Amino acid sequence: MKYKAVVLGGEINFFKDKDYIDRVKKLEGETIYVELKKQSKCRSTVQNNYWHGIVCKILSDELGYTVEEIHEYLKLRFLSEKKFDDKISFLKIGSTASLSTVDFERLINKVRMWSSSELGCYIPKPNEKDLINKV
């Protein structure tokens, strides 16, 4: 279980929605461990605009799919992981919205390298304004 909390006045204050309250009630009398981890900054609007407007758009034009189809494909290819247990296995596909700015930058770099090496399709870096303006 993961729940969002804020630290105020040296106290941990959990955001208490119905799911949180129901789950915590079931733990009455149990010893639990809480991992303290600072929430990383989510991807920036600039990164998101570059992703959809440049990365996905260039690949969309190159491969003949919509920008949204390319977005979904890239999530499947680069953000998915196989999950297994005793009874089933499934594919968990990650979300770009949940990535930190650092992780989103890593994803963009992986896609740029893949596109260049596998497709022969160059995707300009965000600072290559002259090339981006031609897209």
Kinemage of the C-alpha trace (Angstrom):
@kinemage 1
@onewidth
@group {chain A} dominant
@subgroup {mainchain}
@vectorlist {calphas} color= white
{ca met a 1} P 0.000 0.000 0.000
{ca lys a 2} L 1.218 3.475 -0.806
{ca tyr a 3} L -0.447 6.572 0.565
{ca lys a 4} L 0.396 10.195 0.159
{ca ala a 5} L 1.208 12.218 3.254
{ca val a 6} L 2.582 15.604 4.181
{ca val a 7} L 4.929 16.371 7.068
{ca leu a 8} L 3.776 19.333 9.159
{ca gly a 9} L 5.195 20.340 12.533
{ca gly a 10} L 7.261 17.167 12.739
{ca glu a 11} L 4.180 14.956 12.277
{ca ile a 12} L 3.214 12.732 9.348
{ca asn a 13} L -0.304 13.577 8.177
{ca phe a 14} L -1.790 11.097 5.716
{ca phe a 15} L -4.403 12.145 3.192
{ca lys a 16} L -7.299 10.149 4.556
{ca asp a 17} L -9.663 9.072 1.811
{ca lys a 18} L -12.156 6.220 2.231
{ca asp a 19} L -9.699 3.597 0.895
{ca tyr a 20} L -7.039 4.704 3.371
{ca ile a 21} L -9.449 4.615 6.315
{ca asp a 22} L -10.802 1.163 5.370
{ca arg a 23} L -7.326 -0.360 4.985
{ca val a 24} L -5.936 1.152 8.157
{ca lys a 25} L -8.910 -0.154 10.177
{ca lys a 26} L -8.021 -3.682 9.026
{ca leu a 27} L -4.505 -3.261 10.444
{ca glu a 28} L -5.681 -2.575 13.992
{ca gly a 29} L -3.171 -4.037 16.463
{ca glu a 30} L -0.639 -4.943 13.744
{ca thr a 31} L 2.942 -3.699 13.632
{ca ile a 32} L 3.572 -1.881 10.359
{ca tyr a 33} L 6.593 -0.227 8.770
{ca val a 34} L 6.361 3.096 6.990
{ca glu a 35} L 8.991 4.034 4.419
{ca leu a 36} L 9.711 7.740 4.327
{ca lys a 37} L 10.467 8.940 0.831
{ca lys a 38} L 10.356 12.449 -0.557
{ca gln a 39} L 8.077 12.722 -3.566
{ca ser a 40} L 10.049 13.552 -6.661
{ca lys a 41} L 8.954 16.297 -8.969
{ca cys a 42} L 6.693 15.012 -11.751
{ca arg a 43} L 7.527 15.580 -15.382
{ca ser a 44} L 7.377 19.189 -16.469
{ca thr a 45} L 4.915 20.758 -18.873
{ca val a 46} L 7.827 21.566 -21.193
{ca gln a 47} L 8.885 17.903 -21.180
{ca asn a 48} L 5.314 16.769 -21.826
{ca asn a 49} L 4.900 19.209 -24.734
{ca tyr a 50} L 8.213 18.065 -26.232
{ca trp a 51} L 7.166 14.407 -25.830
{ca his a 52} L 3.827 14.753 -27.605
{ca gly a 53} L 4.643 17.628 -29.974
{ca ile a 54} L 8.099 16.526 -31.123
{ca val a 55} L 8.964 12.933 -30.153
{ca cys a 56} L 5.570 11.319 -30.773
{ca lys a 57} L 4.761 13.626 -33.715
{ca ile a 58} L 7.993 12.812 -35.579
{ca leu a 59} L 7.492 9.075 -35.027
{ca ser a 60} L 3.831 9.411 -35.994
{ca asp a 61} L 4.787 11.042 -39.300
{ca glu a 62} L 7.576 8.509 -39.878
{ca leu a 63} L 5.541 5.381 -39.115
{ca gly a 64} L 2.039 6.404 -40.222
{ca tyr a 65} L 0.261 6.104 -36.879
{ca thr a 66} L -1.500 8.738 -34.815
{ca val a 67} L 0.403 10.594 -32.110
{ca glu a 68} L -1.709 8.821 -29.468
{ca glu a 69} L -0.969 5.382 -30.976
{ca ile a 70} L 2.757 6.160 -30.933
{ca his a 71} L 2.471 7.370 -27.328
{ca glu a 72} L 0.800 4.091 -26.310
{ca tyr a 73} L 3.357 2.022 -28.241
{ca leu a 74} L 6.288 3.816 -26.589
{ca lys a 75} L 4.779 3.253 -23.141
{ca leu a 76} L 4.370 -0.438 -23.967
{ca arg a 77} L 7.895 -0.739 -25.318
{ca phe a 78} L 9.773 1.328 -22.722
{ca leu a 79} L 7.601 1.495 -19.589
{ca ser a 80} L 6.138 -2.001 -19.315
{ca glu a 81} L 7.182 -4.767 -16.983
{ca lys a 82} L 6.052 -8.353 -16.672
{ca lys a 83} L 4.488 -9.300 -13.360
{ca phe a 84} L 4.185 -12.896 -12.200
{ca asp a 85} L 2.680 -14.689 -9.254
{ca asp a 86} L 1.586 -18.265 -8.584
{ca lys a 87} L -1.634 -18.010 -10.581
{ca ile a 88} L -1.282 -15.379 -13.292
{ca ser a 89} L 1.179 -13.282 -15.202
{ca phe a 90} L 0.419 -9.941 -16.729
{ca leu a 91} L 2.011 -6.921 -18.307
{ca lys a 92} L 1.961 -3.701 -16.309
{ca ile a 93} L 2.249 -0.648 -18.549
{ca gly a 94} L 3.640 2.447 -16.862
{ca ser a 95} L 2.407 5.990 -17.212
{ca thr a 96} L 4.460 8.933 -18.414
{ca ala a 97} L 2.410 11.173 -16.090
{ca ser a 98} L 3.832 9.456 -13.009
{ca leu a 99} L 7.477 9.849 -14.043
{ca ser a 100} L 9.778 12.299 -12.313
{ca thr a 101} L 11.514 14.916 -14.447
{ca val a 102} L 14.713 12.826 -14.299
{ca asp a 103} L 12.966 9.558 -15.236
{ca phe a 104} L 11.042 11.277 -18.029
{ca glu a 105} L 14.322 12.629 -19.420
{ca arg a 106} L 15.763 9.086 -19.318
{ca leu a 107} L 12.731 7.808 -21.236
{ca ile a 108} L 13.089 10.526 -23.864
{ca asn a 109} L 16.776 9.683 -24.330
{ca lys a 110} L 16.024 5.951 -24.677
{ca val a 111} L 13.370 6.677 -27.309
{ca arg a 112} L 15.671 9.052 -29.198
{ca met a 113} L 18.470 6.437 -29.261
{ca trp a 114} L 16.048 3.664 -30.292
{ca ser a 115} L 14.514 5.799 -33.018
{ca ser a 116} L 17.907 6.716 -34.417
{ca ser a 117} L 19.433 3.232 -34.304
{ca glu a 118} L 16.396 1.075 -35.143
{ca leu a 119} L 14.407 3.357 -37.453
{ca gly a 120} L 17.066 5.685 -38.801
{ca cys a 121} L 14.825 8.527 -37.637
{ca tyr a 122} L 16.511 11.436 -35.870
{ca ile a 123} L 14.550 13.224 -33.156
{ca pro a 124} L 16.080 16.613 -32.331
{ca lys a 125} L 16.956 17.474 -28.754
{ca pro a 126} L 14.860 20.189 -27.094
{ca asn a 127} L 17.740 22.677 -27.441
{ca glu a 128} L 18.027 22.121 -31.208
{ca lys a 129} L 15.501 24.862 -31.994
{ca asp a 130} L 16.406 25.178 -35.654
{ca leu a 131} L 15.618 21.502 -36.265
{ca ile a 132} L 12.474 21.561 -34.103
{ca asn a 133} L 11.048 24.544 -35.994
{ca lys a 134} L 11.200 22.482 -39.210
{ca val a 135} L 8.992 19.742 -37.699
